[in-house]
Amino acid sequence: MSSTMDFISLIRPKRLDFLTTMTPEEQTAMEEHREYVRNMIAQGQIFLDCGSPDGTIGILIYRVDSAIEARRLFYSDPAVIAGIGYPELYPLTIGHLAAS
């Protein structure tokens, strides 16, 4: 049995038209967020990065050693720090995963 834990984070932007109305500060935060996510994927700490095409929700699945680590990564995300949306973090149990 694996000792890693999975967590899902959701971020819903505060505006439905966020993708088309980002301020320069929000654009910077999102660029920093994308780089942060790329780094976490490279380190094996983010298992999945996805979102809706219209930008109404962003989803990350963390694969980490502890809940403390999940919270640390989540609250260190530039998008969460910038307050661009309504962030949520939950423990996740993956029941079935299709082979790629």
N, C-alpha and C positions, 0 to 999 in steps of 0.2 A: 504494500500500500504506500502511495506517495505521501511525503510529508508536506507537499505544497498545498496552498489554499487558493481558491479562485474568488475573485470579487468582481462585481459589475459596477461601473460608474456610468451615470447618465448625466448629461448636461443639456438642459433645455434653455436656449437663449431667451432673454427677457422680451425680445421683440420677434414676431413671426417673420418679419422681413429682414432679419439680422444680416443675412448674407449680402443683401443689396444695399444696406444702409449702415455698414460698419463705419465707425469713426476711425480716424488715423490711429488713435490709441488702441482701439479694438483690433484693428488690422495687425498692429505690432504684437499684441497679446496672442492673437491667433497664429501668427508666424512663429512666435516663441513656443506656443503649445504644440504645433506640428513638429518642431525640432525636438522638443521634450519627448513627445511620443515616439519619434524615430529612435531616439537614444534608448528609451525604455524597452522598445521592441528588440533592439540590438543586444541589450543586456538580458533578454529573456524574461523581463518583468511584466511586459504587456503581451498578452496572448492574441488579442483581437482588437482592432481599431476600425470602427465603422460608424455610419450615421445616415440619416435620411438625405436624399438628394436636395430637398428644399431647405435643409439646414435647421429643421425644427427640433432635432435631437442628435446628440453625439453620444456614442457608446464606446467604452473601453472595457476590456476584460483583463484584469490583472491576474497573474499567476505568481504568487509570492509565498514566503515562508511563514508569515504571520499577519494577523489583523493590524498590528502596529505598523508593519511595513506598508500594507495597503493604504492605511490612513496617511502615512508620511508621503507616499507617492502622490496620492490623490490631492492632498492639501498643498503640495509643492508644484502642482500643475499651473503654469502661467494663466490658463483660462480660468481656473478656479480662483487664483489670487486676484485676477483682474475683475472678478465679479460680473463676467459677461452673461452669466445665466444662472439657472437654478440647479446647483450640483447635488447629486445624490450618490451614495455609495452603499452597496449591500453585499453581504456574503452570497456566494453563488455555488450551487451544486450542479455540475454538468452531468446530465443523465446519459445522453448518447451523443456521440460525435462521429460523423461520417468521415471516412478516409478521404483525403483530398486527391 
